[in-house]
Amino acid sequence: MIENIIDTIKESEKKAKDIIADSKREASSIVEQAYTESYQILDDAKKQSKDIIKESETRATEEASKEFSKLKKEYESKLRSIADDTAKKQDQAIDRIINKIFD
């Protein structure tokens, strides 16, 4: 009877050790999986941030190019207007000088 109790206790101890060992393995596996997932999340976040930066740079370049084209057109238009005004004023000055000479 005592031997049965001792055997039962030994068997219970063995089961407890097995349960503890299984729990340790499972906990280790969970921690390892968490590390793996966290590294994957970090990698994904880095990739997304690089993609966002690249997209932002592309948009900024496109917008700057559009703004440059717009300003260039405005500048050229104003330059033509100034050149036209200058030509008109030059013609007017020449006409005045000619009129003064012949008057």
Backbone as JSON Lines, residues from 0, in Angstrom:
{"i":0,"aa":"M","n":[0.82,-1.18,0.0],"ca":[0.0,0.0,0.0],"c":[0.87,1.25,0.0]}
{"i":1,"aa":"I","n":[1.85,1.3,0.87],"ca":[2.78,2.42,0.93],"c":[3.57,2.49,-0.38]}
{"i":2,"aa":"E","n":[3.92,1.33,-0.9],"ca":[4.65,1.3,-2.17],"c":[3.8,1.88,-3.29]}
{"i":3,"aa":"N","n":[2.51,1.6,-3.27],"ca":[1.6,2.16,-4.28],"c":[1.54,3.68,-4.16]}
{"i":4,"aa":"I","n":[1.5,4.16,-2.95],"ca":[1.45,5.6,-2.71],"c":[2.75,6.24,-3.19]}
{"i":5,"aa":"I","n":[3.9,5.59,-2.87],"ca":[5.2,6.1,-3.3],"c":[5.28,6.09,-4.82]}
{"i":6,"aa":"D","n":[4.82,5.02,-5.43],"ca":[4.82,4.93,-6.9],"c":[3.92,6.02,-7.5]}
{"i":7,"aa":"T","n":[2.78,6.23,-6.87],"ca":[1.86,7.27,-7.36],"c":[2.51,8.65,-7.24]}
{"i":8,"aa":"I","n":[3.19,8.9,-6.13],"ca":[3.87,10.19,-5.92],"c":[4.97,10.36,-6.96]}
{"i":9,"aa":"K","n":[5.76,9.27,-7.18],"ca":[6.82,9.34,-8.18],"c":[6.25,9.59,-9.57]}
{"i":10,"aa":"E","n":[5.17,8.93,-9.86],"ca":[4.52,9.11,-11.15],"c":[4.0,10.54,-11.29]}
{"i":11,"aa":"S","n":[3.42,11.07,-10.21],"ca":[2.92,12.45,-10.21],"c":[4.07,13.43,-10.39]}
{"i":12,"aa":"E","n":[5.2,13.17,-9.74],"ca":[6.38,14.03,-9.88],"c":[6.87,14.01,-11.32]}
{"i":13,"aa":"K","n":[6.89,12.81,-11.92],"ca":[7.33,12.69,-13.31],"c":[6.39,13.46,-14.23]}
{"i":14,"aa":"K","n":[5.09,13.33,-14.01],"ca":[4.11,14.06,-14.82],"c":[4.28,15.57,-14.63]}
{"i":15,"aa":"A","n":[4.53,15.99,-13.39],"ca":[4.73,17.42,-13.1],"c":[5.97,17.94,-13.82]}
{"i":16,"aa":"K","n":[7.06,17.14,-13.79],"ca":[8.29,17.54,-14.49],"c":[8.04,17.63,-16.0]}
{"i":17,"aa":"D","n":[7.31,16.66,-16.52],"ca":[6.99,16.68,-17.95],"c":[6.15,17.92,-18.3]}
{"i":18,"aa":"I","n":[5.17,18.21,-17.45],"ca":[4.32,19.38,-17.69],"c":[5.15,20.66,-17.64]}
{"i":19,"aa":"I","n":[6.05,20.75,-16.66],"ca":[6.92,21.93,-16.52],"c":[7.83,22.05,-17.75]}
{"i":20,"aa":"A","n":[8.41,20.93,-18.17],"ca":[9.28,20.95,-19.34],"c":[8.5,21.36,-20.59]}
{"i":21,"aa":"D","n":[7.31,20.82,-20.77],"ca":[6.46,21.21,-21.9],"c":[6.1,22.69,-21.84]}
{"i":22,"aa":"S","n":[5.79,23.15,-20.64],"ca":[5.44,24.57,-20.47],"c":[6.63,25.47,-20.81]}
{"i":23,"aa":"K","n":[7.83,25.06,-20.39],"ca":[9.03,25.84,-20.69],"c":[9.27,25.88,-22.2]}
{"i":24,"aa":"R","n":[9.12,24.71,-22.85],"ca":[9.3,24.66,-24.31],"c":[8.26,25.55,-25.01]}
{"i":25,"aa":"E","n":[7.04,25.46,-24.56],"ca":[5.97,26.26,-25.17],"c":[6.21,27.75,-24.93]}
{"i":26,"aa":"A","n":[6.62,28.1,-23.72],"ca":[6.92,29.51,-23.42],"c":[8.08,30.0,-24.28]}
{"i":27,"aa":"S","n":[9.09,29.18,-24.42],"ca":[10.24,29.53,-25.25],"c":[9.82,29.71,-26.7]}
{"i":28,"aa":"S","n":[8.97,28.82,-27.16],"ca":[8.47,28.9,-28.53],"c":[7.64,30.17,-28.73]}
{"i":29,"aa":"I","n":[6.83,30.52,-27.76],"ca":[6.01,31.73,-27.84],"c":[6.89,32.97,-27.88]}
{"i":30,"aa":"V","n":[7.91,33.0,-27.03],"ca":[8.83,34.14,-26.99],"c":[9.58,34.24,-28.32]}
{"i":31,"aa":"E","n":[10.04,33.1,-28.82],"ca":[10.75,33.1,-30.1],"c":[9.85,33.59,-31.23]}
{"i":32,"aa":"Q","n":[8.61,33.14,-31.23],"ca":[7.66,33.57,-32.24],"c":[7.39,35.07,-32.11]}
{"i":33,"aa":"A","n":[7.29,35.56,-30.87],"ca":[7.05,36.99,-30.66],"c":[8.23,37.81,-31.19]}
{"i":34,"aa":"Y","n":[9.46,37.35,-30.93],"ca":[10.64,38.05,-31.47],"c":[10.62,38.04,-32.99]}
{"i":35,"aa":"T","n":[10.31,36.9,-33.56],"ca":[10.27,36.79,-35.03],"c":[9.23,37.74,-35.6]}
{"i":36,"aa":"E","n":[8.06,37.76,-35.0],"ca":[6.99,38.64,-35.48],"c":[7.38,40.11,-35.29]}
{"i":37,"aa":"S","n":[8.03,40.43,-34.17],"ca":[8.4,41.83,-33.94],"c":[9.46,42.27,-34.95]}
{"i":38,"aa":"Y","n":[10.41,41.39,-35.27],"ca":[11.4,41.73,-36.3],"c":[10.74,41.89,-37.66]}
{"i":39,"aa":"Q","n":[9.76,41.05,-37.94],"ca":[9.03,41.16,-39.21],"c":[8.27,42.48,-39.27]}
{"i":40,"aa":"I","n":[7.65,42.85,-38.16],"ca":[6.92,44.12,-38.09],"c":[7.88,45.29,-38.3]}
{"i":41,"aa":"L","n":[9.04,45.22,-37.66],"ca":[10.04,46.29,-37.84],"c":[10.51,46.37,-39.28]}
{"i":42,"aa":"D","n":[10.77,45.21,-39.9],"ca":[11.19,45.2,-41.3],"c":[10.11,45.79,-42.2]}
{"i":43,"aa":"D","n":[8.87,45.39,-41.95],"ca":[7.76,45.92,-42.74],"c":[7.64,47.43,-42.56]}
{"i":44,"aa":"A","n":[7.78,47.89,-41.32],"ca":[7.7,49.33,-41.05],"c":[8.82,50.08,-41.75]}
{"i":45,"aa":"K","n":[10.02,49.51,-41.75],"ca":[11.15,50.16,-42.46],"c":[10.86,50.24,-43.95]}
{"i":46,"aa":"K","n":[10.36,49.13,-44.51],"ca":[10.04,49.12,-45.94],"c":[8.96,50.15,-46.26]}
{"i":47,"aa":"Q","n":[7.93,50.2,-45.41],"ca":[6.85,51.16,-45.65],"c":[7.36,52.59,-45.54]}
{"i":48,"aa":"S","n":[8.21,52.85,-44.56],"ca":[8.73,54.21,-44.41],"c":[9.6,54.58,-45.61]}
{"i":49,"aa":"K","n":[10.41,53.63,-46.1],"ca":[11.21,53.9,-47.3],"c":[10.31,54.17,-48.5]}
{"i":50,"aa":"D","n":[9.24,53.38,-48.64],"ca":[8.31,53.58,-49.74],"c":[7.61,54.94,-49.64]}
{"i":51,"aa":"I","n":[7.23,55.31,-48.43],"ca":[6.57,56.6,-48.21],"c":[7.52,57.74,-48.54]}
{"i":52,"aa":"I","n":[8.77,57.61,-48.1],"ca":[9.76,58.66,-48.39],"c":[9.99,58.76,-49.89]}
{"i":53,"aa":"K","n":[10.13,57.61,-50.54],"ca":[10.35,57.61,-51.99],"c":[9.16,58.24,-52.71]}
{"i":54,"aa":"E","n":[7.96,57.88,-52.3],"ca":[6.76,58.45,-52.92],"c":[6.68,59.95,-52.67]}
{"i":55,"aa":"S","n":[7.05,60.38,-51.47],"ca":[7.05,61.8,-51.15],"c":[8.06,62.55,-52.0]}
{"i":56,"aa":"E","n":[9.23,61.96,-52.17],"ca":[10.26,62.59,-53.01],"c":[9.78,62.7,-54.44]}
{"i":57,"aa":"T","n":[9.14,61.65,-54.94],"ca":[8.62,61.66,-56.3],"c":[7.56,62.74,-56.47]}
{"i":58,"aa":"R","n":[6.64,62.81,-55.51],"ca":[5.59,63.83,-55.57],"c":[6.2,65.23,-55.5]}
{"i":59,"aa":"A","n":[7.15,65.41,-54.6],"ca":[7.79,66.72,-54.45],"c":[8.5,67.12,-55.74]}
{"i":60,"aa":"T","n":[9.17,66.17,-56.36],"ca":[9.86,66.45,-57.63],"c":[8.86,66.82,-58.71]}
{"i":61,"aa":"E","n":[7.77,66.08,-58.79],"ca":[6.75,66.37,-59.79],"c":[6.13,67.74,-59.56]}
{"i":62,"aa":"E","n":[5.8,68.03,-58.3],"ca":[5.2,69.32,-57.98],"c":[6.18,70.47,-58.25]}
{"i":63,"aa":"A","n":[7.45,70.25,-57.91],"ca":[8.46,71.27,-58.18],"c":[8.61,71.49,-59.67]}
{"i":64,"aa":"S","n":[8.58,70.42,-60.43],"ca":[8.69,70.52,-61.89],"c":[7.5,71.29,-62.46]}
{"i":65,"aa":"K","n":[6.31,70.99,-61.99],"ca":[5.11,71.7,-62.45],"c":[5.2,73.18,-62.09]}
{"i":66,"aa":"E","n":[5.6,73.46,-60.85],"ca":[5.73,74.85,-60.41],"c":[6.79,75.58,-61.23]}
{"i":67,"aa":"F","n":[7.9,74.9,-61.52],"ca":[8.95,75.49,-62.35],"c":[8.41,75.83,-63.72]}
{"i":68,"aa":"S","n":[7.69,74.89,-64.33],"ca":[7.13,75.12,-65.67],"c":[6.17,76.31,-65.64]}
{"i":69,"aa":"K","n":[5.34,76.37,-64.61],"ca":[4.39,77.46,-64.48],"c":[5.12,78.79,-64.34]}
{"i":70,"aa":"L","n":[6.1,78.84,-63.46],"ca":[6.86,80.07,-63.25],"c":[7.66,80.46,-64.49]}
{"i":71,"aa":"K","n":[8.17,79.45,-65.19],"ca":[8.93,79.71,-66.42],"c":[8.03,80.36,-67.46]}
{"i":72,"aa":"K","n":[6.81,79.83,-67.62],"ca":[5.86,80.4,-68.57],"c":[5.53,81.84,-68.19]}
{"i":73,"aa":"E","n":[5.28,82.06,-66.89],"ca":[4.98,83.42,-66.43],"c":[6.16,84.35,-66.69]}
{"i":74,"aa":"Y","n":[7.35,83.87,-66.39],"ca":[8.56,84.67,-66.6],"c":[8.74,85.01,-68.08]}
{"i":75,"aa":"E","n":[8.58,84.01,-68.93],"ca":[8.73,84.24,-70.38],"c":[7.68,85.19,-70.9]}
{"i":76,"aa":"S","n":[6.46,85.06,-70.37],"ca":[5.38,85.96,-70.78],"c":[5.7,87.39,-70.36]}
{"i":77,"aa":"K","n":[6.13,87.58,-69.14],"ca":[6.49,88.91,-68.65],"c":[7.68,89.46,-69.42]}
{"i":78,"aa":"L","n":[8.63,88.61,-69.72],"ca":[9.81,89.02,-70.47],"c":[9.42,89.48,-71.88]}
{"i":79,"aa":"R","n":[8.51,88.74,-72.52],"ca":[8.02,89.13,-73.85],"c":[7.28,90.47,-73.77]}
{"i":80,"aa":"S","n":[6.49,90.6,-72.72],"ca":[5.73,91.84,-72.53],"c":[6.68,93.03,-72.34]}
{"i":81,"aa":"I","n":[7.72,92.83,-71.54],"ca":[8.71,93.89,-71.33],"c":[9.44,94.19,-72.64]}
{"i":82,"aa":"A","n":[9.81,93.16,-73.37],"ca":[10.49,93.35,-74.66],"c":[9.59,94.09,-75.63]}
{"i":83,"aa":"D","n":[8.3,93.73,-75.66],"ca":[7.35,94.42,-76.54],"c":[7.21,95.89,-76.14]}
{"i":84,"aa":"D","n":[7.06,96.14,-74.83],"ca":[6.95,97.51,-74.33],"c":[8.2,98.32,-74.67]}
{"i":85,"aa":"T","n":[9.36,97.68,-74.5],"ca":[10.63,98.35,-74.8],"c":[10.7,98.69,-76.28]}
{"i":86,"aa":"A","n":[10.31,97.76,-77.13],"ca":[10.33,98.0,-78.58],"c":[9.38,99.14,-78.93]}
{"i":87,"aa":"K","n":[8.18,99.15,-78.32],"ca":[7.21,100.22,-78.6],"c":[7.77,101.57,-78.15]}
{"i":88,"aa":"K","n":[8.34,101.6,-76.94],"ca":[8.89,102.85,-76.43],"c":[10.08,103.3,-77.26]}
{"i":89,"aa":"Q","n":[10.87,102.36,-77.73],"ca":[12.01,102.7,-78.58],"c":[11.51,103.3,-79.9]}
{"i":90,"aa":"D","n":[10.48,102.66,-80.46],"ca":[9.89,103.18,-81.7],"c":[9.3,104.58,-81.46]}
{"i":91,"aa":"Q","n":[8.63,104.76,-80.33],"ca":[8.06,106.07,-80.01],"c":[9.16,107.12,-79.84]}
{"i":92,"aa":"A","n":[10.25,106.74,-79.18],"ca":[11.36,107.67,-78.99],"c":[11.98,108.04,-80.33]}
{"i":93,"aa":"I","n":[12.14,107.07,-81.2],"ca":[12.7,107.33,-82.53],"c":[11.76,108.25,-83.31]}
{"i":94,"aa":"D","n":[10.46,107.98,-83.23],"ca":[9.47,108.82,-83.91],"c":[9.53,110.26,-83.38]}
{"i":95,"aa":"R","n":[9.65,110.43,-82.07],"ca":[9.73,111.77,-81.48],"c":[10.98,112.51,-81.96]}
{"i":96,"aa":"I","n":[12.08,111.77,-81.96],"ca":[13.34,112.39,-82.41],"c":[13.21,112.8,-83.88]}
{"i":97,"aa":"I","n":[12.66,111.95,-84.7],"ca":[12.48,112.25,-86.13],"c":[11.54,113.45,-86.3]}
{"i":98,"aa":"N","n":[10.45,113.46,-85.53],"ca":[9.5,114.57,-85.61],"c":[10.15,115.89,-85.17]}
{"i":99,"aa":"K","n":[10.99,115.85,-84.15],"ca":[11.67,117.06,-83.69],"c":[12.66,117.54,-84.74]}
{"i":100,"aa":"I","n":[13.29,116.59,-85.41],"ca":[14.27,116.96,-86.44],"c":[13.54,117.62,-87.62]}
{"i":101,"aa":"F","n":[12.41,117.11,-88.02],"ca":[11.71,117.63,-89.19],"c":[10.74,118.75,-88.86]}
{"i":102,"aa":"D","n":[10.52,119.03,-87.62],"ca":[9.61,120.12,-87.27],"c":[10.31,121.41,-87.18]}
